[in-house]
Every structure is written in C-alpha cells, then in structure tokens.
C-alpha cells in the first residue's frame, strides 16, 4: 500500500490480512485509517448498509438497490453536484458480518473511476477508556488517461477521508445518544 499515512502494528496487521490489492500497471491503491469514538456495533450498522450509503457518505444523494442485499446485489447511486460524476453503479462483492468486512466494485456510471474496488473493515479498539472502532478503507483503481498515479490517489483518498470523517461524526453522535456502554478499565 502506498499512502501518506504511517500505520501502527495493529493497522498494518489488519491491512495485510484484509486489504490486499494486486495493482496492475496503470493502477493505484492505498489504505486509509480512521479511529472513531463509538463502539463497533454502531459503526458497522452504518457501514454494512449497502442500500443506504447516504446515511454517512455526504456525496450520495440517492441510492436504489436491485437485489436482495446479498453478494452480487447492485446499487445505483446518484452523486451530489460538485463532483466530476453524476451516477455510480456498484456491486456488493463481500459482506461479512462476523468479521465486519464490506467490499464493493464499481461496475458502471458517469465518472472516471474505472475498475474501482474497495474494502472497508471495522475493528474494535479502546479509545480513552471507552469502546471505539478502527475503520480501514482501501481501494484499487485505474489511473485515467491524462492523470498521474499521484493525482488519482490524492483524489480518491480525499473522497474516502471525507466519507470516513462523516462516518465518525454520525457514529459519534449516535454513541452519545446511546451512552450505555461501560467504561473499560
């Protein structure tokens, strides 16, 4: 993974286990991490909703799913104006509720992200003595003609950072409302 972030041992272990992408020539990949002050069950309840990415992804205005929300289901996503895209067609590639892993692949739409796939994993951790969550999202994508690998990585990382910040904000608000978890000593 080539990212501007330095990873600790725990992050590196999870990335090595769940976020292996095999980039070909003219593809880039990266992984980003976010520590969220909310328990895993709250964060995962948002991430796993393939049918409702707009609950935390600020650039999604609408989502319609074809299928039963199992592996192979396809969602049609409408993107809010301001981005160089209007729609995205995405397939659910992996959903593991036990290990908290979600994988998607973009299979069409009006945008420049070709052969895009991402994996997001959610892991329990303790933050300030309370249940917290480590979220890791990685991606693989073609570098569009006329772009550099660095420009493409920077653009996708910026989108993911925005989504992860929003996921943290929504999850942490939910955790404050649901403040029943015990303090861990």
Buried (B, 14 or more C-beta within 10 A) or exposed (E): BEBEEEBEEEBBEBBEEBBEBEBEEEBBBBBBBBEBBBBBBBBBBBBBBBBBBBBBBBBBEEBEBEBEEEBEBBBBBBBBEEEEBBEBBBBBBBBEEEEBBBBBBBBEBEBBBEEBBBBBBBBBEEBEEBBBBBBBBBBBBBBBEEBEBEEBBBBBBEBBEEBBBBBBBBBBEBBEEEEEEEEEE
